[in-house]
Amino acid sequence: MNKNLENQIKEELEEINQKNLMRKIDNLKFITSTRAIDENGKEYLVYGTNNYLGLTHHPDVIKSAQSASVNGTGSTGSRLTTGATFEAHELERNITSFKGTESTLLFNTGYMTNLGVIYTLCKKGDVIFSDRLNHASIIDGIKISKADVKIYKHKDTDDLERLIQEAVEENKTKNLTNNTQNNTNEENKTENENSQNFFIITDGVFSMDGDIAPLPELTEIAEKYNCCLIIDDAHATGVIGKTGKGTVEYYKDKTGTDLTPYVDLQIGTLSKALASEGGYVTGKKIYMDYLINKSRPFIFSTALSPATIASANTALNLLRENHEEYLSALRRNTRRMRELLSAGGLNVVEGETPIIPIIIGPAKLASEFAKKLEDEGILVSAIRPPSVPTGESRLRLTIIATHTIEEIENTADIIIRIWKELIAEK
Ligand SMILES: *Cc1c(COP(=O)(O)O)cnc(C)c1O
């Protein structure tokens, strides 16, 4: 037994607690897509799920999970052994056709997809240019890859281009030194110059602020400097774009240009709008062939269960058939909540997506706010450091298509009233 380690952990936990940053697990049972009960039976209206279309409780989705389970509950192995279910193959084909790409590969979560893609493709000597506000799974994938990383300012494509130019210069100097050292070895020179790759990696919709990556500029820069461009559309698929295809479609609606061929890889999750669990990467088939052969999170983990995949597939089919109905409800709800909260004097971060951050400031105030809302039967997450910078703690609401407009209006009233009470107390 290591007493020393236990004492260190205890001290660290006490420190976290003193800063009001202790995280804990609150158990919930969702009785509908928007309402949940806790273990005391208290009911809440929930504004914190990623269930953007409310499809977790759609009868067709539930039925498809049930019927897929008839052939066994678990997949029983990795995709390369016995876990290669028909369901997985069908969902991959469906995602490929939805995204208009060439090929798709499933992973077990969105998190594992980022790990599995990034550290397989990005090698020692490569340079990854990563947005400062990218999701933790991108950051972790970069960390375990042996590539160099340059963080550019959030959505700042000038800063990105400056960093790329710097890396190009550094590379030239390096090759020059290599050449003078090995000027007898011409082959070595070619190898060095060709083996280094540049990657640009960004969230499509950023998970904390709900803002959208500047994809047209990013594709231009990626073309200009020969970079592999990877976007993570976890919060974009099923949410933005006329038919919910995500960031690429969002810009196609805006500018008329289809950027699909200019984005090398699109990553996504089955756990948000697609009402299930799992992740995927989609793009050229050659990347998928490579990942199947080399990506350790793909190779060494048991594949998703048939029920999990079947429910995502049904959710995707529902989205493809009913995008107008779902997305207009989602947008109506989002607009109404943003309007009402801003009019009520709350510091709402502007945007178009159903992720609505309300900046509060001190972590303690954000926690108090969330607690008072909870007492009123409304569940909203307080986002505190280290998820956001110190002094920028916030409430983060997510709106979904199945909230009713009455629920949105009542909730906005309650949020505004409690905010006024809180500042009056201070
Ligand atoms: C949620 C999220 C993930 C992780 O997806 P999971 O399927 O929940 O593991 C990855 N990237 C981004 C941008 C996300 O928002």
The ligand as an SDF file (V2000), in Angstrom:
LIG
                    3D

 15 15  0  0  0  0  0  0  0  0999 V2000
  -18.2480   15.2320  -27.4240 C   0  0  0  0  0  0  0  0  0  0  0  0
  -17.0670   15.4520  -28.2490 C   0  0  0  0  0  0  0  0  0  0  0  0
  -16.1530   14.4330  -28.4960 C   0  0  0  0  0  0  0  0  0  0  0  0
  -16.2330   13.1250  -27.7970 C   0  0  0  0  0  0  0  0  0  0  0  0
  -17.2250   12.3180  -28.3110 O   0  0  0  0  0  0  0  0  0  0  0  0
  -17.7360   11.0730  -27.4460 P   0  0  0  0  0  0  0  0  0  0  0  0
  -18.4560   10.2530  -28.4370 O   0  0  0  0  0  0  0  0  0  0  0  0
  -18.5940   11.6330  -26.3730 O   0  0  0  0  0  0  0  0  0  0  0  0
  -16.5220   10.4070  -26.9010 O   0  0  0  0  0  0  0  0  0  0  0  0
  -15.1120   14.6880  -29.3540 C   0  0  0  0  0  0  0  0  0  0  0  0
  -14.9550   15.8900  -29.9400 N   0  0  0  0  0  0  0  0  0  0  0  0
  -15.7960   16.9020  -29.7080 C   0  0  0  0  0  0  0  0  0  0  0  0
  -15.5820   18.2120  -30.3790 C   0  0  0  0  0  0  0  0  0  0  0  0
  -16.8700   16.7190  -28.8430 C   0  0  0  0  0  0  0  0  0  0  0  0
  -17.6880   17.7360  -28.5970 O   0  0  0  0  0  0  0  0  0  0  0  0
  1  2  1  0
  2  3  1  0
  2 14  2  0
  3  4  1  0
  3 10  2  0
  4  5  1  0
  5  6  1  0
  6  7  2  0
  6  8  1  0
  6  9  1  0
 10 11  1  0
 11 12  2  0
 12 13  1  0
 12 14  1  0
 14 15  1  0
M  END
$$$$
